[in-house]
Amino acid sequence: MKNGILLITHAPLAHALRQCVLHVFPDSAGELLAVDVQPNVTPEESLASARIAMAQLGTPHVLVLTDVFGATPCNVSQKLVDGVRSRLVAGVNLPMLLRAMTYRNESLDALVNRAVAGGTQGVMPVAITAPQYQARRKDDQDHDDHQQ
């Protein structure tokens, strides 16, 4: 059975990430739910919303992804997960979430490892160079030039 994935982040990130993922996995709406923690809502109210969302997933195992360790969404998530049937990873980004969706059929422990790897491997410096097969024009600025 597939693992459920629950996003709990500062508003509006959870729903925005969910929409991005549903663009790639359009048939997965029931396996990925989102809770946006609003600034004017108490942590207790956010926890109640998260519990409802977790129950709506209807899966025996849930991976909870949150944005910033130590912030309210993470603190709410820590009260929600039990470490056995549900696990928590902080620092969610789109590559992490796409990797988690791709491997949601694996065990919960393997899914946690896949998600963390996807999130870290998705962050990299990108060189600013001319696109492949495109010659630089004589009026192109050198990357070392600085405009003031």
Secondary structure, DSSP 8 states (H G I E B T S, - for coil): ---EEEEEEETTHHHHHHHHHHHH-TT-GGGEEEEEE-TTS-HHHHHHHHHHHHHHH--S-EEEEESSTTSHHHHHHHHH--SSSEEEEES--HHHHHHHHHTTTS-HHHHHHHHHHHHHHT---------TT----TTS--TT----
